[in-house]
Amino acid sequence: MRRFFDKTVLLTKFYNFWVIYGSPANFSYWWNFGSMALICLIIQIATGIFLAMHYKSDLNLAFASVDYISKSVQYGWLIRYLHSNGASVFFFSCLFTYD
């Protein structure tokens, strides 16, 4: 396998960085949940700001604004589902982040 990577410069750099590159001994797979929690937090903040721009908190207009976001805003349905499912993934990843 090493001979295959030595043939091209790009694959050699990839192999040296991702396969040979050392990491501290105290890393474990649980560190990945911390990274996932950070990514989910960034997604939550970005989608929350976007949704807050279109949401109306009036008692009579709240459902209509959610309907408007889902049906009329371009990719609004995707932003809503990213925000709602991102909250679940964030909660799940935070459960495993702390011992």
Secondary structure as GFF3:
##gff-version 3
##sequence-region A 1 99
A	DSSP	alpha_helix	2	6	.	.	.	ID=ss1
A	DSSP	alpha_helix	9	15	.	.	.	ID=ss2
A	DSSP	pi_helix	16	20	.	.	.	ID=ss3
A	DSSP	alpha_helix	31	54	.	.	.	ID=ss4
A	DSSP	alpha_helix	62	71	.	.	.	ID=ss5
A	DSSP	alpha_helix	76	97	.	.	.	ID=ss6
###
